[in-house]
Amino acid sequence: MDGEKARVVHRRDSPEGISDRAYAMTEKYKDGTAAFTRSMRNRMVQTLLRIKMATEQESLQAIRPL
């Protein structure tokens, strides 16, 4: 990108909330909505860090002399 910067945003919106069935399944199988939300956020951060590392690695390789 020749010195340009990019911003990557990772979001999981549910403006209308989740259904009663999804809530019940989250409570039963995902240790509750608070634990699921923490887990989801942690995985999103991990994904963004992997994207950042891959992009930076690619940028370094592009400027490294042969």
Beta strands, then each sheet from edge to edge (+ up, - down):
end
